[in-house]
C-alpha cells in the first residue's frame, strides 16, 4: 500500500502525518496520483492487474456488490469470464442455494452473502455445495456479534468469511486480532446509500482505506467508485479489490427487465427492498437507501474494461508493471477544489 504524499521539490510526507490536511478527511477527489520520473513501462499492455484475493486468483481486482438489482447469475458468469468476481446478494435461502448449485456445476466462483439470522445453518448449506467464501453482510460491521459469528463460522467450517462494513483502524484491528483476514470497507458512500443523511454516520472513503489497510487486513474498497480514477486511487492506497454496484446499474447482466428503456436499481437498505423482504420500517428502523431507474446501458463488459483501462494507465504513469509495484511506487498529492475543476474537460461549448 502507498501512504506517501508528495509535498514539493521531491519531499514526501507519510499518511497520517500530513501538513495542513486532516488525515481522516480524504476521499478520492481530494487527491491525485503523481506521475513518476524515469519510468520503464513502454505500453499499458505490459501491466498485470492480477491479484490473489482470499482463496481466489483474479485477473482484475474488481468485485460486484451484493445488491439484488446488480448481482445475479448472469453477472457472475460475466465477471468470471472477465477475471473478476461477483458477490451474490442476501436473498431467500432456497433461491440462493439453487443459483449456487447452477454456478458451482459450471465451475463459476462467487461469494455468497448471509446475515446474522441462521448464519451457521446457511453457511453450512453453502459449504456443502463447495463454496470457497462467504460474506457476513451487515451494514455496521463493528458490532461484537458480527466478529463472533464470523469467527465461529470460519473456525468450524474452514471457509473464508468476509465481514463488514467497517471504516476505522480500531474496527480493523478488532477483526485482525479475532482471526479474520478480509474486511469490506465503506459506510455511507454508495451510489444508492443515504446512511450519512439518515444516521449521520460514515467516513471519507479514501481515509477509510488508509485506516483499515494499516491493520494488515485484506480489504475491499466498497463505495465511492464513480470513475476509473477512483479505482486506481483505491488500489494504490492498498485495497486488494474494489466493489462496484451503482456503476453497473442498467446493464444487460443485472437482474430485472428493461421497461421503457430503463432498469430498476435499489439499495439493500431501501424502503422497497425492505418491504419485499419482510423488514418493517418504523420507530426502530429507517430506510438508508433509495430506489430509482436508470437508462439501459448494454453489457457491463465495457464498464469493467473501462475501469481496467484506467488502472493500467495509472500504473504506466507510476512505472509499475503489477499491483504490488503500483502500491509500492504510487504517490498522492492533495488536490484543491480549483485543481479538481482543472482536471475535467472545460472547453467552451457553443
Secondary structure, DSSP 8 states (H G I E B T S, - for coil): ---EEEEETTEEEETT--TTS-TT---GGGEEE---SS-----GGG-B--EEETTEEESS-EEE---TTT-SHHHHHHHHHHT-EEEE----HHHHHHHHHHHHHTT---EEEE-STTHHHHHHHHHHTT--EEEEE-S-TTSHHHHHHHHHHHHHHT-EEEEEEE-SHHHHHHHHHHT--EEEE-SS-STTB-HHHHT-----HHHHHHHHHTTT-EEEEES---SHHHHHHHHHTT-SEEEESGGGTTBTTSSS--BTTEEEEE-TTBHHHHHHTT---BTTB---B-EEEEE--B-THHHHHHHHHHHHHHHHHHT-SBHHHHHHH--EEE--HHHHHHTS------
